[in-house]
């Protein structure tokens, strides 16, 4: 089963790398560089304002560390066919799942180390500790995360609900006790508590695996949900075959959607308006970009950085909504509609323009609230308006015209 897991893992990694090349494109890297640069600058300036008198900061850091322990899920890579073809190998699945657990620790270890590296200066600035103590916190968090993954593995077995609930409660109490002890008593004591709690929970989970049977349906269902979240992220950058987006009624938008007159000229406008508002693929994308951009603008005080961030997010949203053009390509009946094909690109353009105008207005309100200098805020709003206008009436029509021309070949 170890060789079988290695083979499946190699195929999984190959598939992930194929999608990652679309994620790590120029636009994404540029946003990351600008975002990290701005965050680093303002974070360093904020650290200079901290003093030991700020007694509440350690509590905030502990909360951040505790929440970070929930990052990363058990990656079993199980598939629906396993319920049939691997059933005779149920006893041997333990070694398979242990391999998957060890693989699942890689990403959390990296993430937790980075989070501690970023947040520990807050502790150094407010308490009399050295940066070397961060190693003890990293060790505590890694031990606790390892125990968390074992509890997740334990939950995949039959009749373990009560055990898992008890172990999860013990884990939460142990994690908080260890973290609080590290900052308010001694890093040695806190690390010792975290490691001891983790060892006990791992031993108990291993005993459960020896006496219980694997819940195949639950294991496959959890892995399917995990992979769907990953593919949903990739789908923001490229089309992922087989990924179906959820459709929600959103009755509260009916008043807005019903304003579209039900006439022949509005056929595609009627359809695309409902795709944009009810399909989770586009509505979630729009909501994420608007909210993330608004948060970054609100906490950024540099005029030029705000101008770059706002313009980038407006461009990204317009660019990412272009694939909406192909939303009805699978429907043969749309090709029989007695309407001009040009209405299709016109409807898509109208929807994207409306979304970008709303986004621009929201960003304008954010900068007016965030910046004390209202003249600079009005200038920023003007920059966003210009970017929205150039994108909506310049770039997007040419792009959609090119797509329409390729589709008619």
C-alpha positions as CSV (number, residue, x, y, z in Angstrom):
1,X,0.0,0.0,0.0
2,X,3.0,2.3,0.5
3,X,3.9,2.0,-3.2
4,X,0.3,2.5,-4.1
5,X,0.2,5.7,-2.1
6,X,3.4,6.9,-3.7
7,X,2.0,6.3,-7.2
8,X,-1.3,8.2,-6.4
9,X,0.6,11.0,-4.7
10,X,2.8,11.4,-7.8
11,X,-0.2,11.7,-10.1
12,X,-1.8,14.2,-7.6
13,X,1.3,16.4,-7.5
14,X,1.6,16.3,-11.3
15,X,-2.1,17.5,-11.6
16,X,-1.6,20.3,-9.0
17,X,1.6,21.5,-10.8
18,X,-0.3,21.7,-14.0
19,X,-2.9,24.1,-12.5
20,X,-0.3,26.0,-10.4
21,X,1.3,27.3,-13.5
22,X,-1.9,29.2,-14.3
23,X,-2.2,30.5,-10.7
24,X,1.4,31.8,-10.6
25,X,0.9,34.2,-13.5
26,X,2.3,37.7,-13.9
27,X,-0.9,39.3,-12.5
28,X,-0.9,37.2,-9.3
29,X,2.8,37.6,-8.7
30,X,2.5,41.3,-9.2
31,X,-0.3,41.6,-6.7
32,X,1.6,39.4,-4.2
33,X,4.7,41.6,-4.5
34,X,2.8,44.8,-4.1
35,X,0.8,43.5,-1.3
36,X,3.7,42.0,0.6
37,X,5.8,45.2,0.1
38,X,3.0,47.4,1.4
39,X,2.3,45.0,4.3
40,X,6.0,44.8,5.2
41,X,6.4,48.6,5.2
42,X,3.4,49.4,7.3
43,X,4.0,46.4,9.6
44,X,7.5,47.6,10.4
45,X,6.2,51.1,11.1
46,X,3.5,49.7,13.4
47,X,6.1,47.7,15.3
48,X,7.9,50.9,16.2
49,X,4.8,52.2,17.9
50,X,4.5,49.2,20.3
51,X,5.7,49.3,23.9
52,X,5.5,46.9,26.8
53,X,2.6,49.0,28.1
54,X,0.4,47.4,25.5
55,X,-0.7,44.4,27.6
56,X,-3.4,43.1,25.2
57,X,-1.1,42.3,22.3
58,X,0.0,38.9,23.6
59,X,-3.6,37.8,23.8
60,X,-4.1,38.8,20.1
61,X,-1.0,36.8,19.1
62,X,-2.2,33.7,21.0
63,X,-5.5,34.0,19.3
64,X,-3.8,34.2,15.9
65,X,-1.6,31.2,16.7
66,X,-4.5,29.1,17.9
67,X,-6.6,29.9,14.8
68,X,-3.6,29.0,12.6
69,X,-3.6,25.5,14.0
70,X,-6.8,24.9,12.0
71,X,-5.0,25.5,8.7
72,X,-4.4,22.3,6.7
73,X,-6.5,19.2,6.4
74,X,-5.7,15.6,6.2
75,X,-5.1,14.7,2.6
76,X,-6.0,11.1,2.0
77,X,-6.4,11.3,-1.8
78,X,-9.1,8.6,-1.6
79,X,-11.5,8.2,-4.5
80,X,-15.0,6.8,-4.9
81,X,-13.7,3.6,-6.6
82,X,-11.7,2.8,-3.5
83,X,-14.8,1.8,-1.6
84,X,-15.1,-1.2,-4.0
85,X,-11.6,-2.0,-5.2
86,X,-9.7,-1.4,-2.0
87,X,-12.2,-2.9,0.4
88,X,-10.3,-6.2,0.6
89,X,-7.2,-4.2,1.6
90,X,-8.9,-2.5,4.5
91,X,-6.4,-3.7,7.1
92,X,-3.6,-2.5,4.9
93,X,-5.2,0.9,4.6
94,X,-3.7,1.9,8.0
95,X,-0.2,2.2,6.4
96,X,-1.7,4.1,3.5
97,X,-3.4,6.6,5.8
98,X,-0.3,7.1,7.9
99,X,1.6,7.9,4.7
100,X,-1.0,10.5,3.8
101,X,-0.9,12.0,7.3
102,X,2.9,12.4,7.1
103,X,2.4,14.1,3.7
104,X,-0.3,16.4,5.1
105,X,2.1,17.8,7.7
106,X,4.3,19.5,5.1
107,X,2.2,22.5,4.3
108,X,1.0,23.2,7.9
109,X,4.7,23.1,9.1
110,X,5.7,25.7,6.5
111,X,2.6,27.8,7.2
112,X,2.9,27.8,11.0
113,X,6.6,28.6,10.8
114,X,5.9,31.6,8.5
115,X,3.0,32.8,10.8
116,X,5.2,32.6,13.9
117,X,8.0,34.4,12.0
118,X,5.6,37.3,11.1
119,X,3.8,37.6,14.4
120,X,6.6,37.0,16.9
121,X,8.0,40.5,16.6
122,X,4.7,41.6,18.2
123,X,5.6,39.6,21.3
124,X,9.2,40.8,21.3
125,X,8.0,44.4,21.1
126,X,5.6,44.0,24.1
127,X,7.4,41.5,26.3
128,X,11.0,41.0,27.4
129,X,11.8,38.0,25.2
130,X,14.3,37.2,22.5
131,X,13.7,36.0,18.9
132,X,15.2,32.7,19.7
133,X,12.2,31.8,21.8
134,X,10.2,31.7,18.5
135,X,11.6,28.2,18.0
136,X,9.8,26.9,21.1
137,X,6.5,28.3,19.8
138,X,7.1,26.7,16.4
139,X,7.8,23.4,18.0
140,X,4.6,23.6,20.1
141,X,2.5,24.5,17.1
142,X,3.9,21.7,15.0
143,X,3.3,19.1,17.8
144,X,-0.2,20.3,18.2
145,X,-0.9,20.3,14.5
146,X,0.4,16.8,14.2
147,X,-2.0,15.7,17.0
148,X,-4.8,17.6,15.1
149,X,-4.1,15.5,12.0
150,X,-4.3,12.3,14.0
151,X,-7.6,13.4,15.4
152,X,-8.8,14.1,11.8
153,X,-7.6,10.6,10.8
154,X,-9.4,9.1,13.9
155,X,-12.7,10.7,12.8
156,X,-12.6,8.7,9.6
157,X,-13.3,5.4,11.5
158,X,-16.7,4.0,12.5
159,X,-18.2,4.7,16.0
160,X,-15.5,7.2,17.0
161,X,-17.7,10.3,17.3
162,X,-17.6,10.5,21.2
163,X,-13.9,9.8,21.2
164,X,-13.1,12.4,18.6
165,X,-15.2,15.0,20.5
166,X,-13.4,14.3,23.7
167,X,-10.0,14.3,22.1
168,X,-10.8,17.5,20.3
169,X,-11.8,19.2,23.5
170,X,-8.6,18.0,25.2
171,X,-6.6,19.3,22.2
172,X,-8.2,22.7,22.4
173,X,-7.6,23.1,26.1
174,X,-4.1,21.8,25.8
175,X,-3.3,24.1,22.9
176,X,-4.6,27.2,24.8
177,X,-2.9,26.1,28.0
178,X,0.4,25.5,26.3
179,X,0.3,28.8,24.4
180,X,-0.7,30.9,27.4
181,X,2.0,29.2,29.5
182,X,4.6,30.0,26.9
183,X,3.9,33.7,27.0
184,X,3.0,34.2,30.6
185,X,5.1,31.6,32.5
186,X,7.9,30.0,30.5
187,X,8.5,28.9,26.9
188,X,9.9,25.7,28.3
189,X,6.8,24.9,30.3
190,X,4.4,25.8,27.5
191,X,6.3,23.7,24.9
192,X,6.4,20.8,27.3
193,X,2.6,21.0,27.9
194,X,1.9,21.1,24.1
195,X,4.2,18.2,23.4
196,X,2.9,16.0,26.2
197,X,-0.8,16.7,25.2
198,X,0.1,15.9,21.6
199,X,1.8,12.6,22.4
200,X,-1.1,11.4,24.6
201,X,-3.6,12.2,21.8
202,X,-1.5,10.5,19.1
203,X,-1.3,7.4,21.2
204,X,-5.0,7.3,21.8
205,X,-5.7,7.8,18.1
206,X,-3.4,5.0,17.2
207,X,-5.3,2.7,19.5
208,X,-8.5,3.6,17.8
209,X,-7.1,2.7,14.4
210,X,-6.3,-0.8,15.7
211,X,-9.8,-1.5,17.1
212,X,-12.1,0.3,14.6
213,X,-13.1,-0.1,11.0
214,X,-12.6,2.5,8.3
215,X,-15.7,4.6,7.3
216,X,-15.2,4.5,3.6
217,X,-18.0,6.8,2.6
218,X,-17.1,9.5,5.1
219,X,-13.4,9.3,4.0
220,X,-14.2,9.7,0.4
221,X,-16.8,12.4,1.0
222,X,-14.3,14.5,3.1
223,X,-11.6,14.2,0.5
224,X,-14.0,15.1,-2.3
225,X,-14.9,18.3,-0.4
226,X,-11.3,19.1,0.2
227,X,-10.4,18.7,-3.5
228,X,-13.4,20.8,-4.5
229,X,-12.1,23.7,-2.4
230,X,-8.7,23.4,-4.1
231,X,-10.2,23.2,-7.6
232,X,-12.5,26.1,-6.8
233,X,-9.4,28.2,-6.1
234,X,-7.8,27.1,-9.4
235,X,-11.0,27.8,-11.2
236,X,-10.5,31.5,-10.5
237,X,-7.5,31.4,-12.8
238,X,-8.4,28.7,-15.4
239,X,-11.2,26.3,-16.3
240,X,-11.1,23.1,-14.3
241,X,-12.9,20.2,-16.1
242,X,-15.6,18.5,-14.0
243,X,-15.9,21.3,-11.5
244,X,-19.5,22.2,-11.1
245,X,-20.4,25.5,-9.5
246,X,-23.3,25.8,-7.0
247,X,-26.4,27.8,-8.1
248,X,-28.3,29.7,-5.4
249,X,-31.7,31.3,-5.6
250,X,-30.8,34.6,-4.0
251,X,-34.3,35.8,-3.9
252,X,-33.2,39.2,-2.5
253,X,-31.8,40.1,-5.9
254,X,-35.1,39.4,-7.8
255,X,-36.1,43.1,-7.6
256,X,-33.0,44.1,-9.4
257,X,-33.1,41.3,-11.9
258,X,-36.8,41.8,-12.7
259,X,-35.9,45.3,-14.0
260,X,-34.6,43.7,-17.2
261,X,-37.4,43.8,-19.7
262,X,-38.4,40.4,-21.1
263,X,-38.0,41.3,-24.7
264,X,-36.1,39.6,-27.5
265,X,-33.2,42.1,-27.5
266,X,-32.6,41.3,-23.8
267,X,-32.4,37.5,-24.1
268,X,-28.7,37.2,-23.3
269,X,-28.8,40.0,-20.9
270,X,-31.6,38.2,-19.0
271,X,-29.5,35.0,-18.9
272,X,-26.1,36.5,-18.1
273,X,-27.5,38.6,-15.3
274,X,-28.7,35.5,-13.6
275,X,-25.4,33.7,-14.2
276,X,-23.5,36.6,-12.6
277,X,-25.8,36.8,-9.5
278,X,-26.7,33.2,-8.9
279,X,-23.7,31.1,-9.9
280,X,-21.2,30.8,-7.1
281,X,-18.4,30.7,-9.6
282,X,-18.9,34.4,-10.6
283,X,-20.7,35.8,-7.5
284,X,-18.1,34.4,-5.1
285,X,-15.3,35.7,-7.3
286,X,-16.8,39.1,-7.4
287,X,-17.4,39.2,-3.6
288,X,-13.9,38.0,-2.8
289,X,-12.1,40.5,-4.9
290,X,-14.3,43.4,-3.8
291,X,-13.9,42.6,-0.1
292,X,-10.2,41.8,-0.2
293,X,-9.5,45.0,-2.2
294,X,-11.7,47.1,0.1
295,X,-9.8,45.7,3.2
296,X,-6.4,46.4,1.7
297,X,-7.5,49.9,0.7
298,X,-8.9,50.7,4.1
299,X,-5.7,49.8,6.0
300,X,-3.3,51.4,3.4
301,X,-2.4,55.0,3.9
302,X,0.0,55.5,0.9
303,X,-1.6,57.3,-2.0
304,X,0.3,55.6,-4.7
305,X,0.0,52.1,-3.1
306,X,-3.8,52.6,-2.8
307,X,-3.9,53.7,-6.5
308,X,-2.0,50.6,-7.6
309,X,-4.0,48.2,-5.4
310,X,-7.4,49.6,-6.4
311,X,-6.5,49.7,-10.1
312,X,-5.2,46.1,-10.0
313,X,-8.3,44.7,-8.3
314,X,-10.6,46.5,-10.8
315,X,-8.6,45.1,-13.7
316,X,-8.5,41.6,-12.2
317,X,-12.2,41.5,-11.6
318,X,-12.9,42.6,-15.2
319,X,-10.4,40.1,-16.6
320,X,-11.7,37.2,-14.5
321,X,-15.3,37.8,-15.6
322,X,-14.6,37.5,-19.3
323,X,-15.0,33.6,-19.3
324,X,-18.7,34.3,-18.5
325,X,-19.0,34.6,-22.3
326,X,-18.9,30.8,-22.5
327,X,-21.4,30.1,-19.8
328,X,-24.1,28.9,-22.3
329,X,-21.8,27.3,-24.9
330,X,-22.9,23.9,-23.8
331,X,-26.6,24.7,-24.6
332,X,-27.4,23.8,-28.2
333,X,-30.7,25.6,-28.0
334,X,-29.0,29.0,-27.7
335,X,-27.7,28.6,-31.2
336,X,-31.3,28.4,-32.4
337,X,-32.4,31.7,-30.9
338,X,-33.7,34.0,-33.6
339,X,-31.5,36.9,-32.4
340,X,-28.3,38.4,-33.5
341,X,-25.1,36.7,-32.1
342,X,-23.7,40.1,-31.3
343,X,-26.2,40.4,-28.5
344,X,-24.2,37.8,-26.6
345,X,-21.0,39.8,-26.3
346,X,-23.0,43.0,-25.8
347,X,-24.8,41.4,-22.8
348,X,-21.6,40.1,-21.3
349,X,-20.0,43.6,-21.7
350,X,-23.1,45.2,-20.1
351,X,-22.9,42.9,-17.0
352,X,-19.2,43.3,-16.5
353,X,-19.5,47.1,-16.8
354,X,-22.2,47.2,-14.2
355,X,-20.1,45.1,-11.8
356,X,-17.0,47.2,-12.3
357,X,-18.9,50.5,-11.8
358,X,-20.4,49.2,-8.5
359,X,-16.9,48.1,-7.5
360,X,-15.4,51.5,-8.4
361,X,-18.1,53.3,-6.3
362,X,-17.4,51.0,-3.3
363,X,-13.7,51.6,-3.6
364,X,-14.3,55.4,-3.8
365,X,-16.3,55.3,-0.6
366,X,-13.6,53.3,1.1
367,X,-10.8,55.7,0.3
368,X,-13.0,58.7,1.3
369,X,-13.5,57.1,4.7
370,X,-9.9,55.8,5.1
371,X,-7.9,58.9,4.0
372,X,-8.0,62.0,6.2
373,X,-7.0,64.1,3.2
374,X,-10.2,64.3,1.2
375,X,-8.6,65.9,-1.8
376,X,-6.3,62.9,-2.1
377,X,-9.3,60.6,-1.7
378,X,-11.1,62.4,-4.6
379,X,-8.0,62.0,-6.7
380,X,-7.9,58.3,-6.0
381,X,-11.6,58.0,-6.8
382,X,-10.8,59.7,-10.1
383,X,-8.0,57.2,-10.8
384,X,-10.4,54.3,-10.2
385,X,-13.0,55.9,-12.5
386,X,-10.4,56.3,-15.3
387,X,-9.2,52.7,-14.9
388,X,-12.8,51.4,-14.9
389,X,-13.6,53.5,-18.0
390,X,-10.5,52.4,-20.0
391,X,-11.1,48.8,-19.0
392,X,-14.8,48.7,-19.7
393,X,-14.9,50.8,-22.9
394,X,-11.4,50.1,-24.2
395,X,-9.9,46.7,-23.4
396,X,-13.0,44.6,-22.7
397,X,-14.8,45.3,-26.1
398,X,-11.7,44.4,-28.0
399,X,-11.2,41.2,-26.0
400,X,-14.8,40.1,-26.4
401,X,-14.7,41.0,-30.1
402,X,-11.7,38.7,-30.5
403,X,-13.4,35.9,-28.6
404,X,-16.5,36.3,-30.7
405,X,-14.5,36.2,-33.9
406,X,-12.7,33.0,-32.8
407,X,-16.0,31.4,-31.9
408,X,-17.5,32.1,-35.3
409,X,-14.7,30.4,-37.2
